Amino acid sequence: MSNALEKIITDKKSNIEKYKKSFTIKDLKKKISLYNNYLNFKDKLNHSKVSVIAEIKKASPSAGVILEDYDPKSVAKEYFNSGADCLSVLTEENYFKGKLEDITEIKKEIKLPILCKDFFIESYQVYLARSFGADAILIILSAVNEKTAREIYDVAEELNMNTIVEVHTSEEAKNALNFKNAIIGINNRNLETLKTDIQTTYDLHKLVSNHPGPLICESGIKSEKEVEKIVKKTKINNFLIGESLLKDLGKNSSLLNKILQIKA
């Protein structure tokens, strides 16, 4: 772990400490017990058609500020109206300019399962994400050791949340198979260099093709033609797409519509 990822993780530790001063796990559990708007994320990923997890974020380390006039709820509405299956909401504060409250606000108006897209480095964050309304979390295997990944996953299972276990290398892909109930996400972006390469999906899908859960292709998708090619070559039907969809906002989400019309 180095470079971009290392910086993000260092800052994430201090942000977690701020939350711990305001909320104990007991506080979070009480909040979770009172919330009644949870949805099943995994169930929305349909093996018989192409499914899109549409990402909502203001900025990223690779692209800088993507949306100057950032309104998560209006973005979520456009995605919902265009047929997105799930939402991915960036909640990392420093580099993606997100916040957990965005999940709560979106869920007041949009009935779609939400992935809390963040850098999960300890199990406390799972309670925190759930308390703000998240239906799923992300474990980036390159960001944590095996023991911590298992602890985070176990708490998510205990809270009846879905988990995306994200991989970028063949070793991580093999390790991801140990998380039997998880969704496996193949990230085409190298989190150390921030460069994307779709070849990552082609290389790794063979290693995880027998996993019982859904597989997701993440990052670097720029067109419906790329999606069609990946579906044909790998049989992966689920795509997490951010920047390309965000840049397409206000155009009646034509890219999202075109992707959703692709036959699996």
N, C-alpha and C positions, 0 to 999 in steps of 0.2 A: 504494500500500500504506500503510494507516494504521490507527489505532485498535487494535482487538483483535488483528488479524493482525500488525501491526507489533510489538506487545509480545511475542507468542508467538515470532516469528522472532528477536527480540533475545535472548531467553532460550535459544532452541534453539542459537544459536551457541556460547554458553558450555558447554552440555551436550555438544555435539560435541567441544569441546576436551578435556573430561574423558576421553572415550573414547579420543581420540587419544593420550593419555598412557599408556594401558594396552595399546592394540592398534594396531600398524602395519597397513597394507594387506596386507603380506606375511603377517602373523599371521592376518588375517581370511581370506585366500585359502586358507591351510592348513586352517583350521577348516572352511571351506566344502567343501573337497575330501574331508574325512572324514565329512561329514554325508550320510546316505543316506535321508532321509525327505521329500524334496521332492515336491510335487504340482503338477499343471497347473491353475492358477486359471481361466484363460480357458475351458478345455474344460468346466468345470462350469456355465458360463452357457449354458443351453439355449434355442435359438431357438423350439423347439416348445412350451415351457411357461413359466410364470412361475417365475423363479428369485429366491431371496432370499439376499443377503449379510447375515448377522446380525451386528450389531456388539456388541462387548464393551468396556465402559469403565466406570470407576468414577464419573467426573465429567465435566462440560463447562463451559466459560465461560458458556454460556447457561442451563444448568439447575442448576449447582452440583453437589453430591454427589448422584448418582442411586442408588447402592447403598452403604449404610453398611457392611454386612457383605459386602465384595467378595471373591468367590472366582472368578477367571476360569475355572478348570477346571470348576467345577460349572455355570456359565453355559453354557460350551461344550458340556457334556454334554446339557443341556436342549435347546439349539438343535439339536444333532446328532440327538437322539431325536425331535425334532419335524419333521425333514426339511430343515433349512437346507442350502443348496447349498455355501456358502462362509462363512468367518468373516472379520470385520474386527476386528482387535485394536488398540486405541488404545495407543500406546507413548510418547506425549508425557508428560514427567514432571511439569511444573509445573501445567498447567491441566486436564489430563485424568487426572492421577494414575496414569499407566501406566508400564510398563517393558518393555524388550525380552525380558526373561526370561519374561514371560507367554506369549509365542509358543512358546518351547522347552517350557515346562511343559504347555501345552495339547496340543502335537503328540505328547507321550509317550503320550497316551491317546485322542486324537480324530483320526480319519483324514479331515480336511477341509482343503482349501487355505486358506491364511491370507494375508490382506492385512495388511501392516504399515502401519497408519494413523498417519501422522506428518507432520511438516512437513519435507519433503526439500528442502534448500537447497544441498547439494553432493554430489558423487558418492561421497565416502567413506561416507556413510550407506547407500548401496545395498549395499556390501560388508558393512557392519555388520549391516543387517537380514537379509541372506542368511545370515550366519554364525550368527544366532540361530534360523534355520529358516523365515524368511518366503518365501512363494511369489510374492508380488506386492508392488509398492510403489505409492505415490500421488505424482503430481506435480501440485501445485496451481499452475496457471498464473499466478494473481494473486500468488503468493508469490515467484516467481523470474523473471529475464529469459529471453529466448528461448535465448540461448547456454547458460545454466546448465541450463535444461530439457532441451536436447538432450544435454548431457553426462551428466546423470542417466539419461536414457532409454537412451543408448548403452551405459552400463555395465550397466544392467538387462538389455538384450538380450544383452550379452556373457556375463552370468551365467545366461542362460536363465530370466529372471524375466518375469512379466507386469507391465505397467504400466497403471494407470488414470490417464489425463490428465484432470484435473478442470477444468471450466469453469463460469463464472457469467455471462459477458457474451457478446454476439454476436461481439466481436473475438476473445475467447479461443476460442470455438467454432470460428471459421474457422481459427485457428492450430492447434487440436488436430488438424485434418485432415492436417497435415504429419507426424503420428506414425502412420504407416501400420499398424504392427503393434500399436498400443495399443488399449485399451478406453477409450472416452470416457465420463466420468461428468459428468452435469449436476447441479450442486449447487444446490439450491433455497435454501440458506442464504447470505446475504451475509456474508462473513467479516470485513467491516469493522464492520457494525452488529449482526451475529449474528441478524438477523431472517430468517425463512423465508417463501417465497412459491412455492407450487406452479406458479404461472403461468410461472415461469422455465423449467420443463420444456416447457411448451406453446410458449413463444416460441423456444426454442433447438433443439428437436429437429429442426425443418425444416432448419436449417443443417448438421446432422451426420447426417441420415438416410441419406446415401449412403456413409457411412464403412463400410469392409469389416468392421471389428471390432464387438464387442457395444457396446451403449449401456446406461448405467445411470442410473436416477433416484435421486438421493441427497437425504436430509434432508427433514424436515417431514411424512413420511407418518404419519398417525394412525389410519387405518382401512382395512379391506379394500375399502370402497366407493371410496376415493380411488385405490387401486391399480387397481381394475377400470376406473375412468373413464380413468386414464392409459393403460392397455393399449389400450382401445378407441380413444382419440383419437390416440395417437402410435405404437402398435405396439411401444413399449418394453416388454420383458418382464422386465428385471432391476432389482431394487430393493435399495439399501443402506439398511437401517433399523436405528436404534439405540434412542433413548429409548423409543419406543412398545413395542418388544419387551422392553426391560429392565424397564419398569414392569409388563409382563404376566407376568413370571417367577413361577413358583409357581402359575399358573393353567392348567397343562398346555399353556402356550404356545398358547392358543386363537387369538390373533391371527395368529401365524405359520401355524398350520394352515389358517385361513380364507383367508389370502393365497395359500398354495400350492395351494389347490383352484380358484383362479380360472383360467378357460380363456384361453389366449393367442389 
